[in-house]
Amino acid sequence: MSGQPLQFDMSTLHKGMFKGGSFELALLDLDGTLWRGSDVIEGAPEFVERLRHSGIRPVFFTNNSSRTPEAVVAALQRMGFTASVDEVCTSAQAAADAVSQRVPKSGAIVAYVGGEGLREALRKAGFDARRADGKDIREPWVKLAQAAAVGLDPGVTYGDLAVVSRIAYRVGWFALTNPDVRLPVEDGFMPGNGAIGAFVAAASSAEVVVTGKPDPSFVRYALSRYGVPVERAFIVGDNLHTDILAGNQTGVYSVFVRSGISGEPKDGDPQPDLIVDSVANLFRQNA
């Protein structure tokens, strides 16, 4: 990317205006991009359908490792979107893939903290996924575990993290589904998954294998999974430091939408290739 990002306030956009080429894959952030809180962003479902009609596969690309793909699809459908499970790409699935690359043995025990989305992803990858429980810290399986994974888990305890930390120390690494240290809420923030990961990293001194945005491995996982080269994909999101940075670090064309919580890009911020008010302004055919 070079120069200042193109800006389209209320205008429309055709495929050919993207770098003069055609695209096959759209990596779509969810909250702030397709919906905001419990409200769908006006025109977002129609945008997703325009992608399909243009021959571009929409992929719902989320750092949320707690939800299963089925739960993501259910949430999308409640908001009025058409979606299928194979169009969902989560950081939990990327984490399971990262573990598979380091622990190729089928049936290996992987301890985790996190939600159902992480458990299912690990199990579908062929692992014996076991929720780390402080009461099990001296159980034989803890010494047999070959990997550990950390996802957001509001119910996690000190003992649970002690189990994960011991395993991470012994094997020398652990998978972290995303590095967000804070989650914004109406009256401030709550500690995010990165904060939990920081505990385990400090206790274990182990390598942290991050799989969520903005880590480029998440984008590369999606491109490999869907068989699309980098120049045929673009990413759309409202967060400069996750969505847009992920695009910058992988060379994927990035579109920043103003419909979320991030302000305008400033000097020193990750810079998108294109800025629009919302996805409602993308791929309109009546320009």
C-alpha positions in Angstrom: 0.0 0.0 0.0 1.3 3.5 -0.8 0.0 7.0 -0.2 -3.1 8.0 1.6 -6.1 5.7 1.9 -8.9 6.3 -0.6 -12.0 7.7 1.1 -15.6 7.2 0.0 -18.1 8.9 2.2 -21.5 8.4 0.6 -20.4 7.1 -2.7 -20.6 3.6 -4.2 -17.9 1.1 -5.0 -17.5 -1.4 -7.9 -15.2 -4.4 -7.9 -12.9 -2.8 -10.4 -12.1 0.1 -8.0 -10.3 -2.3 -5.8 -6.7 -2.2 -7.1 -8.1 -2.7 -10.6 -8.5 -6.5 -9.9 -11.2 -9.0 -9.0 -11.5 -10.7 -5.6 -12.6 -14.1 -4.5 -12.6 -13.8 -0.7 -13.8 -11.2 1.8 -12.7 -11.6 5.4 -15.4 -9.8 7.4 -15.2 -8.7 11.0 -18.5 -8.9 12.9 -19.1 -6.5 15.8 -18.8 -2.9 14.6 -18.7 -4.1 10.9 -21.8 -6.1 10.4 -23.6 -5.3 13.6 -23.1 -3.1 16.6 -24.1 -4.5 19.9 -27.5 -6.1 19.3 -28.3 -4.0 16.3 -27.6 -4.9 12.7 -25.8 -2.2 10.7 -28.1 -0.9 8.1 -27.4 -2.4 4.7 -25.0 -5.0 6.0 -27.1 -8.1 5.1 -27.5 -6.7 1.6 -23.8 -6.1 1.3 -23.1 -9.8 2.1 -25.5 -10.8 -0.6 -23.8 -8.4 -3.1 -20.5 -10.2 -2.4 -22.0 -13.5 -3.3 -23.6 -12.1 -6.5 -20.2 -10.7 -7.4 -18.6 -14.1 -7.1 -16.8 -13.2 -3.8 -17.0 -15.7 -0.9 -17.9 -14.0 2.4 -16.0 -15.3 5.4 -17.1 -14.3 8.9 -13.7 -13.8 10.4 -13.8 -13.5 14.2 -11.4 -13.3 17.1 -14.2 -14.7 19.3 -13.0 -18.2 20.3 -15.9 -18.9 22.7 -18.6 -19.5 20.0 -18.7 -22.5 17.8 -19.2 -21.9 14.1 -22.8 -23.1 14.5 -23.4 -20.5 17.2 -21.9 -17.8 15.0 -24.2 -18.8 12.1 -27.2 -18.7 14.5 -26.2 -15.1 15.6 -25.9 -14.0 12.0 -29.2 -15.5 11.1 -30.9 -13.7 14.0 -29.5 -10.5 12.5 -30.9 -11.2 9.1 -27.8 -12.6 7.4 -27.6 -15.7 5.3 -24.6 -17.8 6.4 -23.3 -21.3 6.6 -20.9 -23.0 8.9 -18.2 -23.3 6.3 -18.2 -19.5 5.9 -17.2 -19.0 9.5 -13.5 -18.7 10.4 -12.6 -18.4 14.1 -9.5 -17.8 16.1 -10.2 -21.1 17.9 -10.0 -23.0 14.6 -6.8 -21.3 13.8 -5.5 -22.2 17.3 -6.4 -25.8 16.7 -4.5 -25.7 13.4 -1.5 -24.2 15.1 -1.5 -27.0 17.7 -1.8 -29.6 14.9 1.3 -28.2 13.2 3.3 -28.8 16.4 1.6 -31.9 17.8 0.7 -34.1 14.7 -0.2 -37.1 16.9 -4.0 -37.8 16.7 -5.6 -38.2 20.1 -3.0 -36.2 22.0 -4.2 -34.6 25.2 -4.5 -30.8 24.9 -5.4 -28.8 28.0 -7.3 -25.6 27.5 -9.2 -22.8 29.2 -11.9 -21.2 27.1 -15.4 -21.7 25.7 -17.2 -24.3 23.7 -15.8 -22.9 20.5 -12.2 -23.8 21.5 -13.1 -27.2 22.8 -14.9 -28.1 19.6 -12.1 -26.8 17.4 -9.5 -28.9 19.2 -11.7 -32.0 19.1 -12.5 -31.6 15.4 -8.7 -31.4 14.9 -8.4 -34.9 16.5 -7.2 -33.9 20.0 -8.4 -35.1 23.4 -9.4 -31.7 24.6 -9.6 -31.4 28.3 -10.7 -28.3 30.2 -7.9 -27.3 32.6 -9.3 -27.7 36.2 -7.3 -26.7 39.2 -8.6 -29.8 41.0 -6.8 -32.0 38.5 -3.4 -30.4 38.9 -1.8 -33.6 40.2 -3.8 -36.0 38.0 -1.7 -38.2 35.7 -3.2 -36.7 32.5 -1.7 -33.3 33.2 1.8 -34.8 32.9 0.8 -36.5 29.7 -0.7 -33.4 28.0 1.3 -32.4 24.9 0.0 -28.9 24.5 -2.1 -26.1 26.1 -4.4 -23.5 24.6 -5.8 -20.4 26.1 -9.1 -18.7 25.1 -11.3 -16.2 26.8 -12.9 -17.8 29.8 -14.6 -15.5 32.4 -14.9 -18.4 34.8 -11.2 -19.3 34.9 -9.6 -19.7 38.3 -6.0 -19.5 39.6 -5.9 -23.2 39.8 -7.1 -23.7 36.2 -4.3 -21.3 35.0 -1.8 -23.2 37.2 -2.6 -26.4 35.2 -2.1 -24.6 31.9 1.0 -22.9 33.0 2.6 -26.1 34.2 2.0 -27.8 30.8 3.2 -24.7 28.9 6.4 -24.7 31.0 7.0 -28.4 30.3 6.4 -28.2 26.5 7.8 -24.7 26.0 4.8 -23.0 24.3 1.1 -22.5 24.3 -1.5 -21.3 21.9 -3.4 -18.1 22.5 -6.5 -17.5 20.5 -6.2 -13.7 20.5 -4.0 -11.1 22.2 -6.7 -8.5 23.1 -5.8 -7.4 26.7 -9.0 -5.4 27.1 -12.6 -5.8 26.0 -14.6 -2.6 25.8 -17.9 -2.4 27.7 -20.4 0.4 28.2 -18.8 1.6 31.4 -15.2 0.9 30.7 -13.5 -2.4 30.0 -13.1 -6.0 31.1 -9.8 -7.9 30.9 -9.5 -9.7 27.6 -7.9 -13.0 26.5 -4.5 -11.3 26.2 -4.5 -10.6 29.9 -5.1 -14.3 30.7 -2.4 -15.2 28.3 0.0 -12.7 30.0 -0.5 -14.6 33.2 0.4 -17.9 31.7 3.3 -16.5 29.8 4.8 -14.9 32.9 4.3 -18.0 35.0 5.6 -20.4 32.4 8.2 -18.3 30.4 6.8 -20.3 27.4 6.6 -19.2 23.8 3.2 -17.7 23.0 1.7 -18.9 19.7 -0.9 -16.2 18.9 -3.6 -17.1 16.3 -6.1 -14.2 16.4 -6.1 -10.8 14.7 -3.9 -8.9 14.3 -1.4 -11.8 14.1 -0.7 -12.5 10.4 -1.0 -16.3 11.0 -4.8 -15.9 11.3 -5.1 -14.4 7.9 -2.7 -16.9 6.4 -4.8 -19.7 8.0 -7.9 -18.4 6.3 -6.2 -18.0 2.9 -4.9 -21.5 3.1 -8.2 -23.0 4.3 -10.1 -21.4 1.4 -7.4 -21.8 -1.2 -7.2 -18.1 -2.1 -3.9 -16.2 -2.8 -3.3 -13.0 -0.9 -4.0 -10.7 -3.9 -7.5 -12.2 -4.3 -8.6 -11.4 -0.8 -9.6 -8.3 1.2 -10.4 -7.7 4.8 -13.1 -5.4 6.2 -13.2 -4.2 9.8 -13.7 -1.3 12.2 -10.6 -1.8 14.3 -7.4 -0.3 13.1 -5.2 -2.3 15.5 -6.7 -5.7 14.8 -8.5 -5.9 11.4 -6.5 -3.3 9.5 -3.1 -4.2 11.0 -3.8 -7.9 10.1 -4.3 -6.7 6.5 -1.2 -4.6 6.6 1.0 -7.4 7.9 -0.1 -9.9 5.3 -0.5 -7.7 2.2 -4.2 -8.2 2.1 -6.2 -5.2 0.8 -7.9 -3.6 3.8 -11.1 -1.6 4.1 -11.8 0.4 7.3 -15.4 1.1 8.2 -16.4 4.0 10.4 -19.4 2.1 11.8 -17.5 0.8 14.8 -15.7 2.2 17.8 -12.3 3.2 16.3 -11.7 6.8 15.4 -10.1 8.1 12.1 -6.7 6.7 11.4 -3.9 9.0 12.7 -0.2 9.2 12.0 1.3 6.1 13.5 -1.9 4.0 13.2 -2.2 1.1 10.8 -3.4 2.6 7.5 -6.2 1.0 5.5 -6.3 1.0 1.7 -9.8 2.3 1.7 -12.1 4.1 4.2 -15.9 4.0 3.9 -18.7 5.0 6.3 -20.1 1.4 6.4 -20.3 -1.8 4.4 -23.6 -0.4 3.0 -21.4 1.7 0.6 -19.4 -1.3 -0.8 -20.2 -3.1 -4.1 -23.2 -1.0 -4.9 -24.2 -1.6 -8.5 -26.0 1.7 -9.2 -22.9 4.0 -9.4 
